[in-house]
Amino acid sequence: MNRRTVIGLLGSFGSLSRLLKAQAASEEKVHTADELKALLDKEGKSLFVLDVREPKELEELGMLEGSFNVPVGEVEKRMAEIPKGKPLVVV
């Protein structure tokens, strides 16, 4: 069975949080920015980093290197693009 492990949801994304938690293989874990950086430094490419910010936010704030962007309003219809075989980090 393909399951998702949600490593972290930063912020409160309402329906996205409920959607991913419903599909998660384990409880969600929330990390601080420093904890997430340490996790990414350690785990690197074994994680799938999903950035759910809108394009305007990415222009203003930049994007985490190696992350995949799906604006929060599009996540439900684009779930097939999010791999199930890797732990998922949502920022």
Biopython code that builds the backbone (N, CA, C, O; Angstrom):
import numpy as np
from Bio.PDB.StructureBuilder import StructureBuilder

atoms = [
    (1, "MET", "N", (0.842, -1.178, 0.000)),
    (1, "MET", "CA", (0.000, 0.000, 0.000)),
    (1, "MET", "C", (0.890, 1.245, 0.000)),
    (1, "MET", "O", (1.858, 1.311, 0.758)),
    (2, "ASN", "N", (0.576, 2.218, -0.832)),
    (2, "ASN", "CA", (1.299, 3.481, -0.846)),
    (2, "ASN", "C", (0.754, 4.389, 0.243)),
    (2, "ASN", "O", (-0.445, 4.662, 0.297)),
    (3, "ARG", "N", (1.632, 4.847, 1.095)),
    (3, "ARG", "CA", (1.227, 5.724, 2.185)),
    (3, "ARG", "C", (2.086, 6.961, 2.167)),
    (3, "ARG", "O", (3.178, 6.968, 1.599)),
    (4, "ARG", "N", (1.587, 8.006, 2.789)),
    (4, "ARG", "CA", (2.351, 9.232, 2.918)),
    (4, "ARG", "C", (2.747, 9.411, 4.375)),
    (4, "ARG", "O", (1.945, 9.176, 5.279)),
    (5, "THR", "N", (3.971, 9.822, 4.596)),
    (5, "THR", "CA", (4.416, 10.219, 5.917)),
    (5, "THR", "C", (4.602, 11.722, 5.861)),
    (5, "THR", "O", (5.455, 12.217, 5.124)),
    (6, "VAL", "N", (3.823, 12.440, 6.624)),
    (6, "VAL", "CA", (3.908, 13.896, 6.626)),
    (6, "VAL", "C", (4.895, 14.295, 7.705)),
    (6, "VAL", "O", (4.644, 14.094, 8.894)),
    (7, "ILE", "N", (6.018, 14.862, 7.288)),
    (7, "ILE", "CA", (7.062, 15.259, 8.214)),
    (7, "ILE", "C", (6.725, 16.584, 8.882)),
    (7, "ILE", "O", (6.962, 16.748, 10.079)),
    (8, "GLY", "N", (6.185, 17.515, 8.143)),
    (8, "GLY", "CA", (5.888, 18.792, 8.773)),
    (8, "GLY", "C", (4.939, 19.639, 7.975)),
    (8, "GLY", "O", (5.010, 19.692, 6.748)),
    (9, "LEU", "N", (4.064, 20.292, 8.667)),
    (9, "LEU", "CA", (3.198, 21.294, 8.068)),
    (9, "LEU", "C", (3.525, 22.586, 8.778)),
    (9, "LEU", "O", (3.260, 22.725, 9.972)),
    (10, "LEU", "N", (4.095, 23.530, 8.060)),
    (10, "LEU", "CA", (4.457, 24.798, 8.666)),
    (10, "LEU", "C", (3.323, 25.773, 8.434)),
    (10, "LEU", "O", (2.969, 26.063, 7.291)),
    (11, "GLY", "N", (2.768, 26.266, 9.486)),
    (11, "GLY", "CA", (1.632, 27.163, 9.365)),
    (11, "GLY", "C", (0.345, 26.371, 9.400)),
    (11, "GLY", "O", (0.356, 25.154, 9.582)),
    (12, "SER", "N", (-0.744, 27.055, 9.230)),
    (12, "SER", "CA", (-2.053, 26.412, 9.280)),
    (12, "SER", "C", (-2.697, 26.504, 7.907)),
    (12, "SER", "O", (-3.066, 27.591, 7.460)),
    (13, "PHE", "N", (-2.830, 25.373, 7.241)),
    (13, "PHE", "CA", (-3.356, 25.369, 5.888)),
    (13, "PHE", "C", (-4.746, 24.753, 5.804)),
    (13, "PHE", "O", (-5.191, 24.395, 4.714)),
    (14, "GLY", "N", (-5.429, 24.624, 6.910)),
    (14, "GLY", "CA", (-6.819, 24.175, 6.926)),
    (14, "GLY", "C", (-7.079, 22.906, 6.159)),
    (14, "GLY", "O", (-6.691, 21.822, 6.594)),
    (15, "SER", "N", (-7.745, 23.029, 5.001)),
    (15, "SER", "CA", (-8.160, 21.846, 4.244)),
    (15, "SER", "C", (-6.972, 21.039, 3.751)),
    (15, "SER", "O", (-7.067, 19.816, 3.649)),
    (16, "LEU", "N", (-5.852, 21.688, 3.444)),
    (16, "LEU", "CA", (-4.659, 20.961, 3.023)),
    (16, "LEU", "C", (-4.178, 20.068, 4.159)),
    (16, "LEU", "O", (-3.858, 18.898, 3.948)),
    (17, "SER", "N", (-4.130, 20.623, 5.354)),
    (17, "SER", "CA", (-3.700, 19.844, 6.512)),
    (17, "SER", "C", (-4.599, 18.629, 6.710)),
    (17, "SER", "O", (-4.107, 17.523, 6.932)),
    (18, "ARG", "N", (-5.911, 18.827, 6.630)),
    (18, "ARG", "CA", (-6.845, 17.707, 6.801)),
    (18, "ARG", "C", (-6.677, 16.679, 5.689)),
    (18, "ARG", "O", (-6.716, 15.476, 5.949)),
    (19, "LEU", "N", (-6.493, 17.133, 4.469)),
    (19, "LEU", "CA", (-6.341, 16.238, 3.326)),
    (19, "LEU", "C", (-5.101, 15.372, 3.485)),
    (19, "LEU", "O", (-5.167, 14.154, 3.325)),
    (20, "LEU", "N", (-3.980, 15.992, 3.796)),
    (20, "LEU", "CA", (-2.741, 15.235, 3.913)),
    (20, "LEU", "C", (-2.730, 14.360, 5.159)),
    (20, "LEU", "O", (-2.215, 13.242, 5.123)),
    (21, "LYS", "N", (-3.289, 14.848, 6.254)),
    (21, "LYS", "CA", (-3.341, 14.038, 7.468)),
    (21, "LYS", "C", (-4.192, 12.797, 7.248)),
    (21, "LYS", "O", (-3.890, 11.735, 7.792)),
    (22, "ALA", "N", (-5.237, 12.917, 6.467)),
    (22, "ALA", "CA", (-6.100, 11.772, 6.193)),
    (22, "ALA", "C", (-5.345, 10.703, 5.425)),
    (22, "ALA", "O", (-5.666, 9.519, 5.527)),
    (23, "GLN", "N", (-4.341, 11.111, 4.653)),
    (23, "GLN", "CA", (-3.579, 10.165, 3.846)),
    (23, "GLN", "C", (-2.245, 9.788, 4.472)),
    (23, "GLN", "O", (-1.527, 8.945, 3.933)),
    (24, "ALA", "N", (-1.906, 10.393, 5.593)),
    (24, "ALA", "CA", (-0.591, 10.162, 6.204)),
    (24, "ALA", "C", (-0.510, 8.795, 6.872)),
    (24, "ALA", "O", (-1.492, 8.294, 7.419)),
    (25, "ALA", "N", (0.675, 8.205, 6.815)),
    (25, "ALA", "CA", (0.906, 6.919, 7.460)),
    (25, "ALA", "C", (1.203, 7.098, 8.943)),
    (25, "ALA", "O", (1.073, 6.154, 9.723)),
    (26, "SER", "N", (1.597, 8.290, 9.328)),
    (26, "SER", "CA", (1.882, 8.567, 10.734)),
    (26, "SER", "C", (1.345, 9.951, 11.069)),
    (26, "SER", "O", (0.898, 10.697, 10.199)),
    (27, "GLU", "N", (1.404, 10.268, 12.356)),
    (27, "GLU", "CA", (0.940, 11.586, 12.753)),
    (27, "GLU", "C", (1.848, 12.647, 12.152)),
    (27, "GLU", "O", (3.034, 12.415, 11.922)),
    (28, "GLU", "N", (1.271, 13.812, 11.903)),
    (28, "GLU", "CA", (2.090, 14.899, 11.390)),
    (28, "GLU", "C", (2.987, 15.412, 12.497)),
    (28, "GLU", "O", (2.625, 15.371, 13.673)),
    (29, "LYS", "N", (4.152, 15.894, 12.118)),
    (29, "LYS", "CA", (5.101, 16.473, 13.052)),
    (29, "LYS", "C", (5.387, 17.885, 12.580)),
    (29, "LYS", "O", (5.667, 18.105, 11.402)),
    (30, "VAL", "N", (5.320, 18.823, 13.476)),
    (30, "VAL", "CA", (5.590, 20.213, 13.129)),
    (30, "VAL", "C", (6.991, 20.553, 13.594)),
    (30, "VAL", "O", (7.357, 20.283, 14.737)),
    (31, "HIS", "N", (7.781, 21.153, 12.696)),
    (31, "HIS", "CA", (9.168, 21.506, 12.988)),
    (31, "HIS", "C", (9.366, 23.001, 12.851)),
    (31, "HIS", "O", (8.688, 23.660, 12.062)),
    (32, "THR", "N", (10.300, 23.529, 13.623)),
    (32, "THR", "CA", (10.710, 24.911, 13.446)),
    (32, "THR", "C", (11.562, 24.985, 12.177)),
    (32, "THR", "O", (11.957, 23.957, 11.626)),
    (33, "ALA", "N", (11.838, 26.193, 11.726)),
    (33, "ALA", "CA", (12.672, 26.370, 10.533)),
    (33, "ALA", "C", (14.059, 25.760, 10.748)),
    (33, "ALA", "O", (14.602, 25.132, 9.839)),
    (34, "ASP", "N", (14.636, 25.938, 11.934)),
    (34, "ASP", "CA", (15.957, 25.376, 12.208)),
    (34, "ASP", "C", (15.928, 23.851, 12.210)),
    (34, "ASP", "O", (16.845, 23.209, 11.697)),
    (35, "GLU", "N", (14.873, 23.270, 12.786)),
    (35, "GLU", "CA", (14.740, 21.808, 12.792)),
    (35, "GLU", "C", (14.562, 21.278, 11.377)),
    (35, "GLU", "O", (15.123, 20.242, 11.019)),
    (36, "LEU", "N", (13.778, 21.994, 10.574)),
    (36, "LEU", "CA", (13.567, 21.573, 9.185)),
    (36, "LEU", "C", (14.874, 21.640, 8.405)),
    (36, "LEU", "O", (15.172, 20.735, 7.625)),
    (37, "LYS", "N", (15.659, 22.698, 8.602)),
    (37, "LYS", "CA", (16.947, 22.804, 7.917)),
    (37, "LYS", "C", (17.849, 21.633, 8.290)),
    (37, "LYS", "O", (18.482, 21.034, 7.421)),
    (38, "ALA", "N", (17.911, 21.308, 9.569)),
    (38, "ALA", "CA", (18.736, 20.177, 10.014)),
    (38, "ALA", "C", (18.247, 18.872, 9.393)),
    (38, "ALA", "O", (19.051, 18.037, 8.980)),
    (39, "LEU", "N", (16.929, 18.700, 9.329)),
    (39, "LEU", "CA", (16.352, 17.501, 8.731)),
    (39, "LEU", "C", (16.694, 17.417, 7.245)),
    (39, "LEU", "O", (17.063, 16.352, 6.748)),
    (40, "LEU", "N", (16.573, 18.533, 6.543)),
    (40, "LEU", "CA", (16.898, 18.548, 5.111)),
    (40, "LEU", "C", (18.386, 18.304, 4.881)),
    (40, "LEU", "O", (18.764, 17.609, 3.938)),
    (41, "ASP", "N", (19.234, 18.878, 5.744)),
    (41, "ASP", "CA", (20.680, 18.639, 5.622)),
    (41, "ASP", "C", (20.999, 17.163, 5.821)),
    (41, "ASP", "O", (21.878, 16.616, 5.157)),
    (42, "LYS", "N", (20.279, 16.523, 6.740)),
    (42, "LYS", "CA", (20.530, 15.117, 7.055)),
    (42, "LYS", "C", (19.892, 14.176, 6.028)),
    (42, "LYS", "O", (20.547, 13.259, 5.531)),
    (43, "GLU", "N", (18.624, 14.404, 5.716)),
    (43, "GLU", "CA", (17.859, 13.478, 4.878)),
    (43, "GLU", "C", (17.931, 13.812, 3.391)),
    (43, "GLU", "O", (17.811, 12.930, 2.540)),
    (44, "GLY", "N", (18.127, 15.096, 3.087)),
    (44, "GLY", "CA", (18.281, 15.536, 1.709)),
    (44, "GLY", "C", (17.226, 15.043, 0.747)),
    (44, "GLY", "O", (16.035, 15.303, 0.918)),
    (45, "LYS", "N", (17.677, 14.329, -0.268)),
    (45, "LYS", "CA", (16.804, 13.944, -1.367)),
    (45, "LYS", "C", (15.837, 12.821, -1.044)),
    (45, "LYS", "O", (15.004, 12.463, -1.877)),
    (46, "SER", "N", (15.933, 12.261, 0.153)),
    (46, "SER", "CA", (14.980, 11.204, 0.510)),
    (46, "SER", "C", (13.626, 11.790, 0.905)),
    (46, "SER", "O", (12.663, 11.050, 1.104)),
    (47, "LEU", "N", (13.550, 13.128, 1.019)),
    (47, "LEU", "CA", (12.304, 13.810, 1.367)),
    (47, "LEU", "C", (11.713, 14.484, 0.139)),
    (47, "LEU", "O", (12.447, 14.876, -0.769)),
    (48, "PHE", "N", (10.397, 14.622, 0.104)),
    (48, "PHE", "CA", (9.730, 15.397, -0.940)),
    (48, "PHE", "C", (9.216, 16.663, -0.265)),
    (48, "PHE", "O", (8.359, 16.606, 0.616)),
    (49, "VAL", "N", (9.755, 17.815, -0.693)),
    (49, "VAL", "CA", (9.387, 19.091, -0.089)),
    (49, "VAL", "C", (8.352, 19.765, -0.988)),
    (49, "VAL", "O", (8.635, 20.124, -2.130)),
    (50, "LEU", "N", (7.158, 19.925, -0.447)),
    (50, "LEU", "CA", (6.048, 20.546, -1.171)),
    (50, "LEU", "C", (5.846, 21.962, -0.641)),
    (50, "LEU", "O", (5.516, 22.157, 0.529)),
    (51, "ASP", "N", (6.046, 22.936, -1.507)),
    (51, "ASP", "CA", (5.854, 24.347, -1.159)),
    (51, "ASP", "C", (4.473, 24.747, -1.658)),
    (51, "ASP", "O", (4.216, 24.727, -2.862)),
    (52, "VAL", "N", (3.592, 25.105, -0.748)),
    (52, "VAL", "CA", (2.202, 25.381, -1.115)),
    (52, "VAL", "C", (1.892, 26.878, -1.219)),
    (52, "VAL", "O", (0.727, 27.274, -1.233)),
    (53, "ARG", "N", (2.927, 27.695, -1.292)),
    (53, "ARG", "CA", (2.692, 29.128, -1.416)),
    (53, "ARG", "C", (2.291, 29.507, -2.834)),
    (53, "ARG", "O", (2.558, 28.782, -3.792)),
    (54, "GLU", "N", (1.654, 30.639, -2.939)),
    (54, "GLU", "CA", (1.203, 31.162, -4.232)),
    (54, "GLU", "C", (2.382, 31.765, -4.995)),
    (54, "GLU", "O", (3.369, 32.164, -4.378)),
    (55, "PRO", "N", (2.296, 31.841, -6.347)),
    (55, "PRO", "CA", (3.392, 32.375, -7.155)),
    (55, "PRO", "C", (3.879, 33.758, -6.694)),
    (55, "PRO", "O", (5.081, 34.024, -6.706)),
    (56, "LYS", "N", (2.975, 34.615, -6.299)),
    (56, "LYS", "CA", (3.349, 35.964, -5.841)),
    (56, "LYS", "C", (4.243, 35.870, -4.600)),
    (56, "LYS", "O", (5.209, 36.622, -4.469)),
    (57, "GLU", "N", (3.919, 34.948, -3.695)),
    (57, "GLU", "CA", (4.737, 34.760, -2.494)),
    (57, "GLU", "C", (6.131, 34.251, -2.851)),
    (57, "GLU", "O", (7.118, 34.655, -2.236)),
    (58, "LEU", "N", (6.212, 33.372, -3.838)),
    (58, "LEU", "CA", (7.503, 32.847, -4.274)),
    (58, "LEU", "C", (8.361, 33.949, -4.875)),
    (58, "LEU", "O", (9.572, 33.987, -4.657)),
    (59, "GLU", "N", (7.735, 34.849, -5.634)),
    (59, "GLU", "CA", (8.461, 35.985, -6.216)),
    (59, "GLU", "C", (9.045, 36.865, -5.122)),
    (59, "GLU", "O", (10.188, 37.312, -5.215)),
    (60, "GLU", "N", (8.255, 37.109, -4.091)),
    (60, "GLU", "CA", (8.673, 38.003, -3.014)),
    (60, "GLU", "C", (9.675, 37.367, -2.061)),
    (60, "GLU", "O", (10.621, 38.024, -1.624)),
    (61, "LEU", "N", (9.476, 36.098, -1.739)),
    (61, "LEU", "CA", (10.251, 35.459, -0.678)),
    (61, "LEU", "C", (11.249, 34.415, -1.156)),
    (61, "LEU", "O", (12.114, 33.987, -0.392)),
    (62, "GLY", "N", (11.135, 34.002, -2.413)),
    (62, "GLY", "CA", (12.006, 32.954, -2.918)),
    (62, "GLY", "C", (11.467, 31.577, -2.587)),
    (62, "GLY", "O", (10.470, 31.429, -1.881)),
    (63, "MET", "N", (12.152, 30.574, -3.114)),
    (63, "MET", "CA", (11.691, 29.200, -2.972)),
    (63, "MET", "C", (12.819, 28.350, -2.410)),
    (63, "MET", "O", (13.985, 28.555, -2.746)),
    (64, "LEU", "N", (12.478, 27.415, -1.572)),
    (64, "LEU", "CA", (13.451, 26.509, -0.991)),
    (64, "LEU", "C", (14.034, 25.632, -2.105)),
    (64, "LEU", "O", (13.288, 25.028, -2.876)),
    (65, "GLU", "N", (15.345, 25.566, -2.186)),
    (65, "GLU", "CA", (16.000, 24.791, -3.239)),
    (65, "GLU", "C", (15.562, 23.331, -3.200)),
    (65, "GLU", "O", (15.572, 22.695, -2.146)),
    (66, "GLY", "N", (15.180, 22.814, -4.355)),
    (66, "GLY", "CA", (14.773, 21.417, -4.465)),
    (66, "GLY", "C", (13.322, 21.151, -4.132)),
    (66, "GLY", "O", (12.874, 20.006, -4.197)),
    (67, "SER", "N", (12.577, 22.187, -3.776)),
    (67, "SER", "CA", (11.169, 21.978, -3.437)),
    (67, "SER", "C", (10.301, 21.994, -4.690)),
    (67, "SER", "O", (10.722, 22.450, -5.752)),
    (68, "PHE", "N", (9.094, 21.491, -4.544)),
    (68, "PHE", "CA", (8.125, 21.402, -5.634)),
    (68, "PHE", "C", (6.942, 22.278, -5.257)),
    (68, "PHE", "O", (6.372, 22.118, -4.177)),
    (69, "ASN", "N", (6.568, 23.196, -6.128)),
    (69, "ASN", "CA", (5.491, 24.129, -5.809)),
    (69, "ASN", "C", (4.160, 23.701, -6.401)),
    (69, "ASN", "O", (4.043, 23.446, -7.600)),
    (70, "VAL", "N", (3.161, 23.630, -5.534)),
    (70, "VAL", "CA", (1.763, 23.465, -5.919)),
    (70, "VAL", "C", (1.001, 24.428, -5.014)),
    (70, "VAL", "O", (0.900, 24.179, -3.813)),
    (71, "PRO", "N", (0.460, 25.525, -5.557)),
    (71, "PRO", "CA", (-0.280, 26.461, -4.710)),
    (71, "PRO", "C", (-1.362, 25.734, -3.917)),
    (71, "PRO", "O", (-1.997, 24.803, -4.412)),
    (72, "VAL", "N", (-1.556, 26.176, -2.682)),
    (72, "VAL", "CA", (-2.441, 25.481, -1.755)),
    (72, "VAL", "C", (-3.823, 25.214, -2.348)),
    (72, "VAL", "O", (-4.413, 24.168, -2.076)),
    (73, "GLY", "N", (-4.347, 26.131, -3.145)),
    (73, "GLY", "CA", (-5.666, 25.948, -3.740)),
    (73, "GLY", "C", (-5.725, 24.883, -4.818)),
    (73, "GLY", "O", (-6.814, 24.484, -5.231)),
    (74, "GLU", "N", (-4.566, 24.413, -5.285)),
    (74, "GLU", "CA", (-4.507, 23.408, -6.351)),
    (74, "GLU", "C", (-4.110, 22.019, -5.858)),
    (74, "GLU", "O", (-4.114, 21.061, -6.631)),
    (75, "VAL", "N", (-3.769, 21.908, -4.585)),
    (75, "VAL", "CA", (-3.233, 20.644, -4.077)),
    (75, "VAL", "C", (-4.188, 19.478, -4.290)),
    (75, "VAL", "O", (-3.775, 18.420, -4.764)),
    (76, "GLU", "N", (-5.444, 19.656, -3.952)),
    (76, "GLU", "CA", (-6.385, 18.536, -4.047)),
    (76, "GLU", "C", (-6.473, 17.980, -5.461)),
    (76, "GLU", "O", (-6.494, 16.762, -5.639)),
    (77, "LYS", "N", (-6.524, 18.842, -6.467)),
    (77, "LYS", "CA", (-6.641, 18.349, -7.842)),
    (77, "LYS", "C", (-5.299, 17.892, -8.422)),
    (77, "LYS", "O", (-5.267, 17.274, -9.486)),
    (78, "ARG", "N", (-4.182, 18.191, -7.725)),
    (78, "ARG", "CA", (-2.867, 17.803, -8.227)),
    (78, "ARG", "C", (-2.176, 16.758, -7.345)),
    (78, "ARG", "O", (-0.956, 16.601, -7.402)),
    (79, "MET", "N", (-2.952, 16.052, -6.539)),
    (79, "MET", "CA", (-2.389, 15.053, -5.624)),
    (79, "MET", "C", (-1.564, 13.983, -6.344)),
    (79, "MET", "O", (-0.626, 13.437, -5.762)),
    (80, "ALA", "N", (-1.893, 13.684, -7.574)),
    (80, "ALA", "CA", (-1.158, 12.654, -8.319)),
    (80, "ALA", "C", (0.304, 13.060, -8.562)),
    (80, "ALA", "O", (1.145, 12.200, -8.823)),
    (81, "GLU", "N", (0.608, 14.351, -8.479)),
    (81, "GLU", "CA", (1.973, 14.838, -8.689)),
    (81, "GLU", "C", (2.834, 14.719, -7.427)),
    (81, "GLU", "O", (4.044, 14.940, -7.475)),
    (82, "ILE", "N", (2.215, 14.374, -6.315)),
    (82, "ILE", "CA", (2.927, 14.283, -5.040)),
    (82, "ILE", "C", (3.224, 12.819, -4.764)),
    (82, "ILE", "O", (2.301, 12.030, -4.560)),
    (83, "PRO", "N", (4.508, 12.442, -4.756)),
    (83, "PRO", "CA", (4.842, 11.027, -4.603)),
    (83, "PRO", "C", (4.413, 10.467, -3.256)),
    (83, "PRO", "O", (4.438, 11.160, -2.239)),
    (84, "LYS", "N", (4.023, 9.207, -3.270)),
    (84, "LYS", "CA", (3.584, 8.537, -2.049)),
    (84, "LYS", "C", (4.712, 7.746, -1.398)),
    (84, "LYS", "O", (4.577, 7.323, -0.250)),
    (85, "GLY", "N", (5.801, 7.540, -2.090)),
    (85, "GLY", "CA", (6.874, 6.701, -1.576)),
    (85, "GLY", "C", (7.922, 7.426, -0.773)),
    (85, "GLY", "O", (8.871, 6.795, -0.309)),
    (86, "LYS", "N", (7.793, 8.733, -0.586)),
    (86, "LYS", "CA", (8.773, 9.516, 0.157)),
    (86, "LYS", "C", (8.091, 10.252, 1.293)),
    (86, "LYS", "O", (6.921, 10.620, 1.179)),
    (87, "PRO", "N", (8.808, 10.473, 2.393)),
    (87, "PRO", "CA", (8.260, 11.336, 3.428)),
    (87, "PRO", "C", (7.999, 12.731, 2.847)),
    (87, "PRO", "O", (8.786, 13.238, 2.048)),
    (88, "LEU", "N", (6.911, 13.326, 3.250)),
    (88, "LEU", "CA", (6.461, 14.599, 2.682)),
    (88, "LEU", "C", (6.653, 15.728, 3.685)),
    (88, "LEU", "O", (6.201, 15.644, 4.827)),
    (89, "VAL", "N", (7.333, 16.791, 3.242)),
    (89, "VAL", "CA", (7.500, 17.997, 4.034)),
    (89, "VAL", "C", (6.701, 19.089, 3.331)),
    (89, "VAL", "O", (6.917, 19.356, 2.149)),
    (90, "VAL", "N", (5.792, 19.713, 4.045)),
    (90, "VAL", "CA", (4.964, 20.775, 3.468)),
    (90, "VAL", "C", (5.380, 22.098, 4.076)),
    (90, "VAL", "O", (5.364, 22.266, 5.295)),
    (91, "VAL", "N", (5.753, 23.041, 3.217)),
    (91, "VAL", "CA", (6.142, 24.379, 3.680)),
    (91, "VAL", "C", (5.303, 25.435, 3.005)),
    (91, "VAL", "O", (5.482, 26.625, 3.265)),
]
sb = StructureBuilder()
sb.init_structure("model")
sb.init_model(0)
sb.init_chain("A")
sb.init_seg("    ")
for serial, (resi, resn, name, xyz) in enumerate(atoms, 1):
    if name == "N":
        sb.init_residue(resn, " ", resi, " ")
    sb.init_atom(name, np.array(xyz, "f"), 0.0, 1.0, " ", f" {name:<3s}", serial, name[0])
structure = sb.get_structure()
